[in-house]
Amino acid sequence: MADSLPDSMSVSSLIVASLSLRILRLVPRLWTETIEEHRRAVRDATLDTTAALVAEHGLRSVTMSQIAEEAGIGRATLYKYFPDVEAILLAWHERQINGHLEHLAGVRDQAGHAGERLQAVLEGYALISHESHGHHDAELAAFLHRDEQVAGAQQQLRHMIRDLLTEAAKTGEVRADVAPDELVTYCLHALTAARSLPSKPAVRRLVTVTLAGLRARA
């Protein structure tokens, strides 16, 4: 019995040591995840607060102090994330653009055959245009239009629609007598009218008319 005691203690010590090592490995990861979650929460709160304030008061009327107060964070903390109001708005705009592209990719992937995927993306784009119209004043719209993210997003959107048109043309669902790039331009120009339409049903009717112009000729 006396001889077995040290062995038992050694086994126990090894188990404790092993558990301690696992805990030590786990704690830094949890700590890092907690910090990252906090940073994302602060950033998202800043973006949302700034967008709401600018929509209410206008681009030139919003200050960093006002944003910090409304978001419930200190000014010093806010300046660690962003140097000024314009930088916050650009970050907000980038988040919006990326969200729209992810949404369009999602509705595309959930649809069925090529024609259905094309319709889903065109309708999704038209509804986004319809819902975003009028949310910004002219000064803010002009400022955001200069954002380099806009050009990149437009290019990604064009590529997405062009690929769908090419695929649908191969299956005979879309006309093949016009180049896909030209059809992309036709679609995007036609759907700009969604911004001025009074309702979502009207937007969907516009998409139906646009798709009619894409159909393959008998």
DABELGI-V801621 format. One record per residue. NEAR is the number of other ideal C-beta (glycine too) atoms within 10 Angstrom. Layout:
NEAR ; NEAR
//
This chain:
4 ; 5 ; 6 ; 8 ; 9 ; 9 ; 9 ; 9 ; 10 ; 10 ; 10 ; 10 ; 10 ; 10 ; 10 ; 10 ; 10 ; 10 ; 10 ; 10 ; 10 ; 10 ; 9 ; 9 ; 9 ; 10 ; 10 ; 9 ; 9 ; 9 ; 10 ; 10 ; 10 ; 10 ; 10 ; 10 ; 10 ; 10 ; 12 ; 10 ; 10 ; 17 ; 16 ; 13 ; 15 ; 23 ; 22 ; 14 ; 22 ; 25 ; 20 ; 14 ; 20 ; 23 ; 14 ; 9 ; 13 ; 12 ; 20 ; 10 ; 11 ; 22 ; 14 ; 17 ; 10 ; 15 ; 23 ; 18 ; 14 ; 16 ; 20 ; 9 ; 17 ; 11 ; 13 ; 8 ; 12 ; 21 ; 12 ; 12 ; 15 ; 19 ; 11 ; 11 ; 19 ; 12 ; 12 ; 24 ; 22 ; 18 ; 17 ; 20 ; 21 ; 17 ; 16 ; 17 ; 19 ; 13 ; 11 ; 17 ; 15 ; 9 ; 15 ; 21 ; 14 ; 12 ; 17 ; 19 ; 9 ; 10 ; 18 ; 8 ; 11 ; 20 ; 19 ; 15 ; 20 ; 25 ; 22 ; 20 ; 22 ; 25 ; 23 ; 19 ; 22 ; 26 ; 18 ; 18 ; 19 ; 22 ; 13 ; 14 ; 14 ; 10 ; 10 ; 19 ; 14 ; 8 ; 12 ; 18 ; 14 ; 11 ; 17 ; 18 ; 11 ; 9 ; 15 ; 9 ; 16 ; 14 ; 11 ; 13 ; 18 ; 12 ; 10 ; 15 ; 19 ; 16 ; 11 ; 19 ; 23 ; 18 ; 17 ; 26 ; 26 ; 16 ; 17 ; 25 ; 20 ; 11 ; 11 ; 12 ; 20 ; 22 ; 15 ; 15 ; 7 ; 14 ; 13 ; 19 ; 13 ; 11 ; 22 ; 19 ; 14 ; 15 ; 25 ; 18 ; 10 ; 18 ; 21 ; 12 ; 16 ; 25 ; 14 ; 11 ; 17 ; 8 ; 9 ; 14 ; 9 ; 14 ; 22 ; 17 ; 12 ; 20 ; 21 ; 12 ; 11 ; 21 ; 18 ; 8 ; 12 ; 21 ; 13 ; 13 ; 6 ; 3
//
